[in-house]
Amino acid sequence: MFNGLGVSLENLSRISDARTRSVSPENPTGMRSRSPEAEKLKQHLRQKEKQAKNRRNREQNMI
């Protein structure tokens, strides 16, 4: 039973709310992982938004 009196490395996880992150060549900042598919979808949606904005600007300039 843990009573909080003995603080050592073996019971550190019981007293800490820390979250761990893995730092590696693929993830140098230790950011939370995201799926490659989600990133591709985000890029696709940004590109579509940019195209729509350009189209609206062209249409406004033609008027």
All heavy atoms as TSV, in Angstrom:
chain	resi	resn	atom	element	x	y	z
A	1	MET	N	N	0.843	-1.182	0.000
A	1	MET	CA	C	0.000	0.000	0.000
A	1	MET	C	C	0.888	1.245	0.000
A	1	MET	O	O	1.848	1.345	0.728
A	1	MET	CB	C	-0.911	-0.017	1.216
A	1	MET	CG	C	-1.803	1.160	1.297
A	1	MET	SD	S	-2.799	0.979	2.781
A	1	MET	CE	C	-4.119	1.999	2.389
A	2	PHE	N	N	0.538	2.209	-0.821
A	2	PHE	CA	C	1.321	3.440	-0.950
A	2	PHE	C	C	0.740	4.520	-0.033
A	2	PHE	O	O	-0.422	4.863	-0.104
A	2	PHE	CB	C	1.291	3.912	-2.404
A	2	PHE	CG	C	2.039	5.189	-2.632
A	2	PHE	CD1	C	3.420	5.211	-2.546
A	2	PHE	CD2	C	1.367	6.361	-2.921
A	2	PHE	CE1	C	4.117	6.383	-2.765
A	2	PHE	CE2	C	2.057	7.533	-3.135
A	2	PHE	CZ	C	3.436	7.545	-3.051
A	3	ASN	N	N	1.580	5.051	0.853
A	3	ASN	CA	C	1.102	6.089	1.771
A	3	ASN	C	C	1.671	7.470	1.453
A	3	ASN	O	O	1.399	8.427	2.168
A	3	ASN	CB	C	1.420	5.712	3.215
A	3	ASN	CG	C	2.907	5.590	3.473
A	3	ASN	OD1	O	3.718	5.945	2.632
A	3	ASN	ND2	N	3.258	5.071	4.630
A	4	GLY	N	N	2.492	7.591	0.400
A	4	GLY	CA	C	3.017	8.872	-0.021
A	4	GLY	C	C	4.224	9.357	0.752
A	4	GLY	O	O	4.720	10.441	0.498
A	5	LEU	N	N	4.698	8.580	1.705
A	5	LEU	CA	C	5.827	9.030	2.512
A	5	LEU	C	C	7.171	8.711	1.887
A	5	LEU	O	O	8.087	9.504	1.972
A	5	LEU	CB	C	5.747	8.424	3.921
A	5	LEU	CG	C	4.527	8.845	4.746
A	5	LEU	CD1	C	4.519	8.110	6.072
A	5	LEU	CD2	C	4.530	10.344	4.959
A	6	GLY	N	N	7.302	7.571	1.264
A	6	GLY	CA	C	8.583	7.182	0.676
A	6	GLY	C	C	8.661	7.618	-0.775
A	6	GLY	O	O	8.018	7.046	-1.644
A	7	VAL	N	N	9.446	8.647	-1.059
A	7	VAL	CA	C	9.575	9.139	-2.429
A	7	VAL	C	C	10.880	8.602	-3.001
A	7	VAL	O	O	11.963	8.951	-2.550
A	7	VAL	CB	C	9.558	10.679	-2.478
A	7	VAL	CG1	C	9.738	11.162	-3.902
A	7	VAL	CG2	C	8.265	11.207	-1.907
A	8	SER	N	N	10.757	7.747	-3.985
A	8	SER	CA	C	11.919	7.203	-4.673
A	8	SER	C	C	11.515	6.916	-6.114
A	8	SER	O	O	10.365	7.084	-6.495
A	8	SER	CB	C	12.399	5.920	-3.982
A	8	SER	OG	O	11.431	4.906	-4.136
A	9	LEU	N	N	12.474	6.482	-6.929
A	9	LEU	CA	C	12.166	6.214	-8.337
A	9	LEU	C	C	11.168	5.084	-8.511
A	9	LEU	O	O	10.419	5.069	-9.480
A	9	LEU	CB	C	13.464	5.892	-9.090
A	9	LEU	CG	C	14.412	7.077	-9.284
A	9	LEU	CD1	C	15.666	6.622	-10.016
A	9	LEU	CD2	C	13.743	8.201	-10.038
A	10	GLU	N	N	11.135	4.155	-7.580
A	10	GLU	CA	C	10.222	3.018	-7.753
A	10	GLU	C	C	8.755	3.399	-7.582
A	10	GLU	O	O	7.877	2.749	-8.132
A	10	GLU	CB	C	10.588	1.879	-6.817
A	10	GLU	CG	C	10.458	2.204	-5.345
A	10	GLU	CD	C	11.008	1.103	-4.474
A	10	GLU	OE1	O	12.038	0.512	-4.835
A	10	GLU	OE2	O	10.401	0.844	-3.427
A	11	ASN	N	N	8.441	4.459	-6.872
A	11	ASN	CA	C	7.040	4.856	-6.737
A	11	ASN	C	C	6.763	6.245	-7.327
A	11	ASN	O	O	5.755	6.854	-7.030
A	11	ASN	CB	C	6.581	4.778	-5.277
A	11	ASN	CG	C	7.387	5.662	-4.363
A	11	ASN	OD1	O	8.077	6.555	-4.820
A	11	ASN	ND2	N	7.293	5.398	-3.073
A	12	LEU	N	N	7.655	6.730	-8.153
A	12	LEU	CA	C	7.482	8.036	-8.786
A	12	LEU	C	C	6.206	8.104	-9.622
A	12	LEU	O	O	5.506	9.106	-9.625
A	12	LEU	CB	C	8.698	8.365	-9.660
A	12	LEU	CG	C	8.673	9.722	-10.349
A	12	LEU	CD1	C	8.670	10.827	-9.307
A	12	LEU	CD2	C	9.855	9.865	-11.275
A	13	SER	N	N	5.879	7.024	-10.309
A	13	SER	CA	C	4.683	7.029	-11.154
A	13	SER	C	C	3.413	7.197	-10.340
A	13	SER	O	O	2.391	7.626	-10.859
A	13	SER	CB	C	4.608	5.740	-11.963
A	13	SER	OG	O	4.451	4.638	-11.092
A	14	ARG	N	N	3.450	6.895	-9.090
A	14	ARG	CA	C	2.262	7.030	-8.248
A	14	ARG	C	C	2.018	8.471	-7.813
A	14	ARG	O	O	0.910	8.813	-7.444
A	14	ARG	CB	C	2.404	6.151	-7.006
A	14	ARG	CG	C	2.503	4.697	-7.334
A	14	ARG	CD	C	2.651	3.892	-6.090
A	14	ARG	NE	N	2.870	2.493	-6.441
A	14	ARG	CZ	C	3.303	1.599	-5.606
A	14	ARG	NH1	N	3.570	1.912	-4.355
A	14	ARG	NH2	N	3.463	0.353	-6.000
A	15	ILE	N	N	3.049	9.299	-7.840
A	15	ILE	CA	C	2.894	10.672	-7.355
A	15	ILE	C	C	3.021	11.705	-8.473
A	15	ILE	O	O	2.959	12.889	-8.219
A	15	ILE	CB	C	3.925	10.985	-6.248
A	15	ILE	CG1	C	5.347	10.817	-6.759
A	15	ILE	CG2	C	3.672	10.147	-5.029
A	15	ILE	CD1	C	6.409	11.268	-5.787
A	16	SER	N	N	3.187	11.277	-9.697
A	16	SER	CA	C	3.403	12.203	-10.794
A	16	SER	C	C	2.285	12.110	-11.821
A	16	SER	O	O	1.803	11.029	-12.143
A	16	SER	CB	C	4.738	11.889	-11.468
A	16	SER	OG	O	4.900	12.699	-12.594
A	17	ASP	N	N	1.858	13.267	-12.322
A	17	ASP	CA	C	0.881	13.321	-13.417
A	17	ASP	C	C	1.571	13.481	-14.765
A	17	ASP	O	O	0.939	13.833	-15.750
A	17	ASP	CB	C	-0.073	14.495	-13.211
A	17	ASP	CG	C	-0.987	14.295	-12.023
A	17	ASP	OD1	O	-1.211	13.141	-11.642
A	17	ASP	OD2	O	-1.455	15.312	-11.474
A	18	ALA	N	N	2.870	13.268	-14.808
A	18	ALA	CA	C	3.655	13.497	-16.019
A	18	ALA	C	C	3.217	12.588	-17.157
A	18	ALA	O	O	2.780	11.459	-16.946
A	18	ALA	CB	C	5.130	13.279	-15.734
A	19	ARG	N	N	3.331	13.113	-18.374
A	19	ARG	CA	C	3.082	12.343	-19.595
A	19	ARG	C	C	4.411	12.158	-20.304
A	19	ARG	O	O	5.240	13.062	-20.319
A	19	ARG	CB	C	2.132	13.094	-20.535
A	19	ARG	CG	C	0.797	13.391	-19.951
A	19	ARG	CD	C	-0.019	12.141	-19.948
A	19	ARG	NE	N	-1.326	12.426	-19.368
A	19	ARG	CZ	C	-2.376	11.699	-19.585
A	19	ARG	NH1	N	-2.289	10.649	-20.351
A	19	ARG	NH2	N	-3.513	12.011	-19.032
A	20	THR	N	N	4.606	11.019	-20.878
A	20	THR	CA	C	5.867	10.779	-21.571
A	20	THR	C	C	5.687	10.984	-23.066
A	20	THR	O	O	4.615	10.768	-23.609
A	20	THR	CB	C	6.391	9.351	-21.316
A	20	THR	OG1	O	5.433	8.417	-21.808
A	20	THR	CG2	C	6.626	9.116	-19.850
A	21	ARG	N	N	6.750	11.384	-23.713
A	21	ARG	CA	C	6.791	11.531	-25.165
A	21	ARG	C	C	8.080	10.910	-25.656
A	21	ARG	O	O	9.116	11.016	-25.016
A	21	ARG	CB	C	6.763	13.002	-25.582
A	21	ARG	CG	C	5.492	13.711	-25.206
A	21	ARG	CD	C	4.385	13.318	-26.174
A	21	ARG	NE	N	3.184	14.058	-25.878
A	21	ARG	CZ	C	2.073	13.506	-25.427
A	21	ARG	NH1	N	2.017	12.219	-25.207
A	21	ARG	NH2	N	1.008	14.232	-25.203
A	22	SER	N	N	8.016	10.299	-26.806
A	22	SER	CA	C	9.190	9.674	-27.387
A	22	SER	C	C	9.846	10.645	-28.361
A	22	SER	O	O	9.204	11.151	-29.281
A	22	SER	CB	C	8.781	8.399	-28.127
A	22	SER	OG	O	9.885	7.850	-28.777
A	23	VAL	N	N	11.123	10.905	-28.169
A	23	VAL	CA	C	11.884	11.756	-29.082
A	23	VAL	C	C	12.734	10.844	-29.947
A	23	VAL	O	O	13.474	10.005	-29.435
A	23	VAL	CB	C	12.769	12.756	-28.306
A	23	VAL	CG1	C	13.622	13.561	-29.247
A	23	VAL	CG2	C	11.898	13.649	-27.446
A	24	SER	N	N	12.586	10.976	-31.260
A	24	SER	CA	C	13.307	10.120	-32.196
A	24	SER	C	C	13.564	10.911	-33.471
A	24	SER	O	O	13.040	12.012	-33.637
A	24	SER	CB	C	12.458	8.879	-32.508
A	24	SER	OG	O	11.301	9.263	-33.215
A	25	PRO	N	N	14.359	10.366	-34.398
A	25	PRO	CA	C	14.586	11.085	-35.666
A	25	PRO	C	C	13.285	11.359	-36.429
A	25	PRO	O	O	13.147	12.381	-37.086
A	25	PRO	CB	C	15.487	10.141	-36.459
A	25	PRO	CG	C	16.183	9.345	-35.428
A	25	PRO	CD	C	15.195	9.175	-34.298
A	26	GLU	N	N	12.305	10.453	-36.305
A	26	GLU	CA	C	11.033	10.657	-36.992
A	26	GLU	C	C	10.170	11.683	-36.266
A	26	GLU	O	O	9.271	12.274	-36.859
A	26	GLU	CB	C	10.252	9.340	-37.093
A	26	GLU	CG	C	10.896	8.301	-37.986
A	26	GLU	CD	C	11.982	7.512	-37.261
A	26	GLU	OE1	O	12.069	7.598	-36.013
A	26	GLU	OE2	O	12.753	6.829	-37.940
A	27	ASN	N	N	10.398	11.875	-34.970
A	27	ASN	CA	C	9.604	12.791	-34.168
A	27	ASN	C	C	10.548	13.588	-33.263
A	27	ASN	O	O	10.594	13.356	-32.052
A	27	ASN	CB	C	8.585	11.989	-33.347
A	27	ASN	CG	C	7.618	12.871	-32.617
A	27	ASN	OD1	O	7.577	14.069	-32.831
A	27	ASN	ND2	N	6.853	12.280	-31.724
A	28	PRO	N	N	11.318	14.531	-33.826
A	28	PRO	CA	C	12.368	15.212	-33.053
A	28	PRO	C	C	11.858	16.091	-31.915
A	28	PRO	O	O	12.583	16.366	-30.979
A	28	PRO	CB	C	13.105	16.044	-34.091
A	28	PRO	CG	C	12.153	16.199	-35.211
A	28	PRO	CD	C	11.276	14.992	-35.205
A	29	THR	N	N	10.603	16.530	-31.977
A	29	THR	CA	C	10.085	17.396	-30.925
A	29	THR	C	C	9.343	16.632	-29.845
A	29	THR	O	O	8.988	17.201	-28.821
A	29	THR	CB	C	9.123	18.446	-31.514
A	29	THR	OG1	O	8.019	17.764	-32.107
A	29	THR	CG2	C	9.828	19.320	-32.524
A	30	GLY	N	N	9.069	15.357	-30.079
A	30	GLY	CA	C	8.316	14.581	-29.101
A	30	GLY	C	C	6.836	14.894	-29.120
A	30	GLY	O	O	6.119	14.572	-28.187
A	31	MET	N	N	6.364	15.522	-30.211
A	31	MET	CA	C	4.939	15.843	-30.311
A	31	MET	C	C	4.103	14.582	-30.350
A	31	MET	O	O	4.581	13.519	-30.743
A	31	MET	CB	C	4.662	16.655	-31.578
A	31	MET	CG	C	5.120	18.075	-31.505
A	31	MET	SD	S	4.694	19.007	-32.974
A	31	MET	CE	C	2.923	18.906	-32.951
A	32	ARG	N	N	2.867	14.736	-29.978
A	32	ARG	CA	C	1.934	13.626	-30.028
A	32	ARG	C	C	1.808	13.148	-31.470
A	32	ARG	O	O	1.762	13.962	-32.401
A	32	ARG	CB	C	0.595	14.125	-29.526
A	32	ARG	CG	C	-0.310	13.084	-29.068
A	32	ARG	CD	C	-1.485	13.748	-28.408
A	32	ARG	NE	N	-2.295	12.719	-27.807
A	32	ARG	CZ	C	-3.400	12.931	-27.171
A	32	ARG	NH1	N	-3.828	14.161	-27.043
A	32	ARG	NH2	N	-4.073	11.944	-26.662
A	33	SER	N	N	1.750	11.875	-31.658
A	33	SER	CA	C	1.764	11.339	-33.022
A	33	SER	C	C	0.445	11.594	-33.734
A	33	SER	O	O	-0.615	11.658	-33.124
A	33	SER	CB	C	2.054	9.844	-33.006
A	33	SER	OG	O	0.999	9.156	-32.377
A	34	ARG	N	N	0.548	11.743	-35.033
A	34	ARG	CA	C	-0.610	11.903	-35.907
A	34	ARG	C	C	-0.441	10.929	-37.052
A	34	ARG	O	O	0.655	10.702	-37.535
A	34	ARG	CB	C	-0.682	13.318	-36.457
A	34	ARG	CG	C	-0.828	14.354	-35.387
A	34	ARG	CD	C	-0.877	15.709	-36.027
A	34	ARG	NE	N	-0.962	16.724	-35.001
A	34	ARG	CZ	C	-0.681	17.980	-35.202
A	34	ARG	NH1	N	-0.275	18.377	-36.378
A	34	ARG	NH2	N	-0.791	18.839	-34.233
A	35	SER	N	N	-1.532	10.419	-37.514
A	35	SER	CA	C	-1.431	9.459	-38.601
A	35	SER	C	C	-1.094	10.176	-39.902
A	35	SER	O	O	-1.540	11.301	-40.142
A	35	SER	CB	C	-2.733	8.686	-38.764
A	35	SER	OG	O	-3.734	9.534	-39.270
A	36	PRO	N	N	-0.306	9.558	-40.763
A	36	PRO	CA	C	0.021	10.171	-42.060
A	36	PRO	C	C	-1.224	10.457	-42.890
A	36	PRO	O	O	-1.277	11.446	-43.603
A	36	PRO	CB	C	0.905	9.130	-42.744
A	36	PRO	CG	C	1.444	8.297	-41.650
A	36	PRO	CD	C	0.397	8.309	-40.561
A	37	GLU	N	N	-2.242	9.605	-42.776
A	37	GLU	CA	C	-3.473	9.828	-43.533
A	37	GLU	C	C	-4.162	11.110	-43.087
A	37	GLU	O	O	-4.685	11.864	-43.895
A	37	GLU	CB	C	-4.433	8.643	-43.378
A	37	GLU	CG	C	-3.962	7.358	-44.021
A	37	GLU	CD	C	-2.942	6.598	-43.179
A	37	GLU	OE1	O	-2.858	6.856	-41.960
A	37	GLU	OE2	O	-2.242	5.766	-43.738
A	38	ALA	N	N	-4.146	11.366	-41.790
A	38	ALA	CA	C	-4.766	12.589	-41.286
A	38	ALA	C	C	-4.018	13.810	-41.791
A	38	ALA	O	O	-4.631	14.824	-42.144
A	38	ALA	CB	C	-4.793	12.576	-39.759
A	39	GLU	N	N	-2.705	13.739	-41.846
A	39	GLU	CA	C	-1.917	14.863	-42.359
A	39	GLU	C	C	-2.195	15.091	-43.838
A	39	GLU	O	O	-2.332	16.222	-44.287
A	39	GLU	CB	C	-0.422	14.618	-42.132
A	39	GLU	CG	C	-0.014	14.725	-40.686
A	39	GLU	CD	C	-0.292	16.106	-40.101
A	39	GLU	OE1	O	0.012	17.117	-40.762
A	39	GLU	OE2	O	-0.828	16.157	-38.991
A	40	LYS	N	N	-2.302	14.014	-44.606
A	40	LYS	CA	C	-2.613	14.145	-46.033
A	40	LYS	C	C	-3.981	14.785	-46.224
A	40	LYS	O	O	-4.159	15.639	-47.090
A	40	LYS	CB	C	-2.585	12.778	-46.715
A	40	LYS	CG	C	-1.204	12.215	-46.903
A	40	LYS	CD	C	-1.271	10.863	-47.583
A	40	LYS	CE	C	0.077	10.199	-47.647
A	40	LYS	NZ	N	0.003	8.859	-48.237
A	41	LEU	N	N	-4.943	14.378	-45.407
A	41	LEU	CA	C	-6.284	14.940	-45.507
A	41	LEU	C	C	-6.267	16.433	-45.174
A	41	LEU	O	O	-6.892	17.238	-45.866
A	41	LEU	CB	C	-7.247	14.205	-44.575
A	41	LEU	CG	C	-8.679	14.716	-44.549
A	41	LEU	CD1	C	-9.307	14.629	-45.937
A	41	LEU	CD2	C	-9.498	13.950	-43.534
A	42	LYS	N	N	-5.532	16.817	-44.134
A	42	LYS	CA	C	-5.428	18.227	-43.773
A	42	LYS	C	C	-4.831	19.034	-44.919
A	42	LYS	O	O	-5.321	20.110	-45.263
A	42	LYS	CB	C	-4.546	18.402	-42.537
A	42	LYS	CG	C	-5.228	18.156	-41.244
A	42	LYS	CD	C	-4.213	18.377	-40.154
A	42	LYS	CE	C	-4.838	18.756	-38.855
A	42	LYS	NZ	N	-3.837	18.996	-37.822
A	43	GLN	N	N	-3.766	18.522	-45.536
A	43	GLN	CA	C	-3.135	19.219	-46.656
A	43	GLN	C	C	-4.110	19.350	-47.824
A	43	GLN	O	O	-4.192	20.400	-48.463
A	43	GLN	CB	C	-1.879	18.483	-47.096
A	43	GLN	CG	C	-0.735	18.591	-46.122
A	43	GLN	CD	C	0.466	17.763	-46.557
A	43	GLN	OE1	O	0.395	16.988	-47.505
A	43	GLN	NE2	N	1.569	17.922	-45.838
A	44	HIS	N	N	-4.849	18.288	-48.093
A	44	HIS	CA	C	-5.821	18.293	-49.186
A	44	HIS	C	C	-6.899	19.349	-48.936
A	44	HIS	O	O	-7.254	20.117	-49.845
A	44	HIS	CB	C	-6.442	16.905	-49.327
A	44	HIS	CG	C	-7.496	16.821	-50.377
A	44	HIS	ND1	N	-7.200	16.837	-51.717
A	44	HIS	CD2	C	-8.840	16.734	-50.282
A	44	HIS	CE1	C	-8.329	16.765	-52.410
A	44	HIS	NE2	N	-9.339	16.701	-51.552
A	45	LEU	N	N	-7.411	19.401	-47.706
A	45	LEU	CA	C	-8.452	20.371	-47.384
A	45	LEU	C	C	-7.928	21.798	-47.451
A	45	LEU	O	O	-8.633	22.698	-47.930
A	45	LEU	CB	C	-9.040	20.077	-45.996
A	45	LEU	CG	C	-9.828	18.773	-45.893
A	45	LEU	CD1	C	-10.253	18.525	-44.451
A	45	LEU	CD2	C	-11.026	18.780	-46.823
A	46	ARG	N	N	-6.684	22.022	-47.000
A	46	ARG	CA	C	-6.091	23.361	-47.101
A	46	ARG	C	C	-5.957	23.774	-48.561
A	46	ARG	O	O	-6.221	24.925	-48.927
A	46	ARG	CB	C	-4.722	23.400	-46.422
A	46	ARG	CG	C	-4.801	23.597	-44.927
A	46	ARG	CD	C	-3.446	23.942	-44.357
A	46	ARG	NE	N	-2.489	22.861	-44.511
A	46	ARG	CZ	C	-2.161	21.995	-43.557
A	46	ARG	NH1	N	-2.700	22.091	-42.370
A	46	ARG	NH2	N	-1.285	21.045	-43.777
A	47	GLN	N	N	-5.553	22.824	-49.407
A	47	GLN	CA	C	-5.398	23.115	-50.832
A	47	GLN	C	C	-6.753	23.456	-51.458
A	47	GLN	O	O	-6.864	24.404	-52.236
A	47	GLN	CB	C	-4.768	21.917	-51.535
A	47	GLN	CG	C	-4.503	22.147	-53.000
A	47	GLN	CD	C	-3.871	20.929	-53.667
A	47	GLN	OE1	O	-3.891	19.832	-53.104
A	47	GLN	NE2	N	-3.327	21.133	-54.834
A	48	LYS	N	N	-7.785	22.696	-51.098
A	48	LYS	CA	C	-9.125	22.963	-51.628
A	48	LYS	C	C	-9.631	24.334	-51.177
A	48	LYS	O	O	-10.236	25.066	-51.951
A	48	LYS	CB	C	-10.116	21.883	-51.169
A	48	LYS	CG	C	-9.920	20.562	-51.858
A	48	LYS	CD	C	-10.298	20.681	-53.297
A	48	LYS	CE	C	-10.258	19.345	-53.976
A	48	LYS	NZ	N	-10.548	19.432	-55.396
A	49	GLU	N	N	-9.379	24.699	-49.913
A	49	GLU	CA	C	-9.789	26.008	-49.409
A	49	GLU	C	C	-9.073	27.119	-50.167
A	49	GLU	O	O	-9.679	28.134	-50.524
A	49	GLU	CB	C	-9.484	26.124	-47.916
A	49	GLU	CG	C	-10.387	25.318	-47.028
A	49	GLU	CD	C	-9.988	25.388	-45.573
A	49	GLU	OE1	O	-9.205	26.289	-45.194
A	49	GLU	OE2	O	-10.451	24.538	-44.801
A	50	LYS	N	N	-7.792	26.926	-50.415
A	50	LYS	CA	C	-7.004	27.927	-51.140
A	50	LYS	C	C	-7.528	28.085	-52.562
A	50	LYS	O	O	-7.664	29.200	-53.071
A	50	LYS	CB	C	-5.535	27.506	-51.150
A	50	LYS	CG	C	-4.607	28.535	-51.702
A	50	LYS	CD	C	-3.167	28.091	-51.569
A	50	LYS	CE	C	-2.206	29.117	-52.108
A	50	LYS	NZ	N	-0.814	28.704	-51.972
A	51	GLN	N	N	-7.860	26.964	-53.214
A	51	GLN	CA	C	-8.393	27.018	-54.574
A	51	GLN	C	C	-9.735	27.746	-54.599
A	51	GLN	O	O	-9.992	28.562	-55.489
A	51	GLN	CB	C	-8.548	25.607	-55.137
A	51	GLN	CG	C	-7.245	24.926	-55.450
A	51	GLN	CD	C	-7.420	23.466	-55.828
A	51	GLN	OE1	O	-8.497	22.885	-55.663
A	51	GLN	NE2	N	-6.346	22.854	-56.314
A	52	ALA	N	N	-10.587	27.474	-53.622
A	52	ALA	CA	C	-11.890	28.126	-53.573
A	52	ALA	C	C	-11.728	29.628	-53.343
A	52	ALA	O	O	-12.439	30.435	-53.952
A	52	ALA	CB	C	-12.746	27.502	-52.470
A	53	LYS	N	N	-10.807	30.001	-52.479
A	53	LYS	CA	C	-10.557	31.416	-52.210
A	53	LYS	C	C	-10.056	32.115	-53.470
A	53	LYS	O	O	-10.510	33.210	-53.812
A	53	LYS	CB	C	-9.533	31.554	-51.089
A	53	LYS	CG	C	-9.287	32.967	-50.653
A	53	LYS	CD	C	-8.303	33.011	-49.495
A	53	LYS	CE	C	-8.017	34.421	-49.062
A	53	LYS	NZ	N	-7.046	34.474	-47.964
A	54	ASN	N	N	-9.124	31.474	-54.183
A	54	ASN	CA	C	-8.610	32.044	-55.438
A	54	ASN	C	C	-9.721	32.187	-56.464
A	54	ASN	O	O	-9.794	33.191	-57.181
A	54	ASN	CB	C	-7.473	31.192	-55.992
A	54	ASN	CG	C	-6.213	31.306	-55.166
A	54	ASN	OD1	O	-6.031	32.252	-54.415
A	54	ASN	ND2	N	-5.341	30.315	-55.286
A	55	ARG	N	N	-10.596	31.194	-56.540
A	55	ARG	CA	C	-11.713	31.235	-57.492
A	55	ARG	C	C	-12.647	32.398	-57.155
A	55	ARG	O	O	-13.071	33.143	-58.046
A	55	ARG	CB	C	-12.478	29.907	-57.454
A	55	ARG	CG	C	-13.487	29.749	-58.558
A	55	ARG	CD	C	-14.197	28.388	-58.554
A	55	ARG	NE	N	-13.318	27.269	-58.285
A	55	ARG	CZ	C	-13.359	26.498	-57.179
A	55	ARG	NH1	N	-14.239	26.743	-56.236
A	55	ARG	NH2	N	-12.534	25.488	-57.023
A	56	ARG	N	N	-12.969	32.583	-55.866
A	56	ARG	CA	C	-13.837	33.697	-55.455
A	56	ARG	C	C	-13.189	35.036	-55.796
A	56	ARG	O	O	-13.862	35.953	-56.286
A	56	ARG	CB	C	-14.130	33.616	-53.954
A	56	ARG	CG	C	-15.138	32.559	-53.577
A	56	ARG	CD	C	-15.600	32.711	-52.142
A	56	ARG	NE	N	-14.508	32.632	-51.171
A	56	ARG	CZ	C	-14.084	31.519	-50.603
A	56	ARG	NH1	N	-14.642	30.368	-50.896
A	56	ARG	NH2	N	-13.100	31.552	-49.719
A	57	ASN	N	N	-11.882	35.149	-55.553
A	57	ASN	CA	C	-11.178	36.398	-55.872
A	57	ASN	C	C	-11.215	36.685	-57.368
A	57	ASN	O	O	-11.427	37.835	-57.784
A	57	ASN	CB	C	-9.738	36.358	-55.371
A	57	ASN	CG	C	-9.642	36.464	-53.871
A	57	ASN	OD1	O	-10.557	36.936	-53.214
A	57	ASN	ND2	N	-8.529	36.024	-53.321
A	58	ARG	N	N	-11.000	35.675	-58.187
A	58	ARG	CA	C	-11.048	35.864	-59.643
A	58	ARG	C	C	-12.444	36.289	-60.086
A	58	ARG	O	O	-12.593	37.182	-60.928
A	58	ARG	CB	C	-10.657	34.573	-60.367
A	58	ARG	CG	C	-9.168	34.343	-60.452
A	58	ARG	CD	C	-8.808	33.268	-61.456
A	58	ARG	NE	N	-9.559	32.045	-61.311
A	58	ARG	CZ	C	-9.176	30.984	-60.589
A	58	ARG	NH1	N	-8.025	31.016	-59.934
A	58	ARG	NH2	N	-9.922	29.906	-60.503
A	59	GLU	N	N	-13.473	35.659	-59.502
A	59	GLU	CA	C	-14.849	35.993	-59.878
A	59	GLU	C	C	-15.182	37.430	-59.476
A	59	GLU	O	O	-15.857	38.133	-60.221
A	59	GLU	CB	C	-15.828	35.019	-59.230
A	59	GLU	CG	C	-15.768	33.619	-59.819
A	59	GLU	CD	C	-16.564	32.603	-59.035
A	59	GLU	OE1	O	-17.120	32.949	-57.962
A	59	GLU	OE2	O	-16.642	31.455	-59.492
A	60	GLN	N	N	-14.700	37.871	-58.309
A	60	GLN	CA	C	-14.960	39.237	-57.870
A	60	GLN	C	C	-14.253	40.242	-58.765
A	60	GLN	O	O	-14.768	41.318	-59.039
A	60	GLN	CB	C	-14.535	39.427	-56.420
A	60	GLN	CG	C	-15.443	38.768	-55.430
A	60	GLN	CD	C	-14.966	38.936	-54.001
A	60	GLN	OE1	O	-13.871	39.425	-53.773
A	60	GLN	NE2	N	-15.792	38.522	-53.056
A	61	ASN	N	N	-13.061	39.915	-59.227
A	61	ASN	CA	C	-12.297	40.821	-60.089
A	61	ASN	C	C	-12.898	40.928	-61.474
A	61	ASN	O	O	-12.665	41.914	-62.176
A	61	ASN	CB	C	-10.834	40.374	-60.177
A	61	ASN	CG	C	-10.087	40.575	-58.865
A	61	ASN	OD1	O	-10.485	41.411	-58.067
A	61	ASN	ND2	N	-9.042	39.812	-58.663
A	62	MET	N	N	-13.671	39.930	-61.888
A	62	MET	CA	C	-14.285	39.957	-63.217
A	62	MET	C	C	-15.526	40.829	-63.242
A	62	MET	O	O	-15.949	41.278	-64.296
A	62	MET	CB	C	-14.642	38.536	-63.664
A	62	MET	CG	C	-13.424	37.660	-63.884
A	62	MET	SD	S	-13.896	35.990	-64.320
A	62	MET	CE	C	-14.107	36.211	-66.080
A	63	ILE	N	N	-16.108	41.089	-62.097
A	63	ILE	CA	C	-17.363	41.853	-62.034
A	63	ILE	C	C	-17.079	43.327	-62.207
A	63	ILE	O	O	-16.198	43.926	-61.874
A	63	ILE	CB	C	-18.096	41.592	-60.695
A	63	ILE	CG1	C	-18.514	40.131	-60.647
A	63	ILE	CG2	C	-19.302	42.487	-60.555
A	63	ILE	CD1	C	-19.140	39.724	-59.335
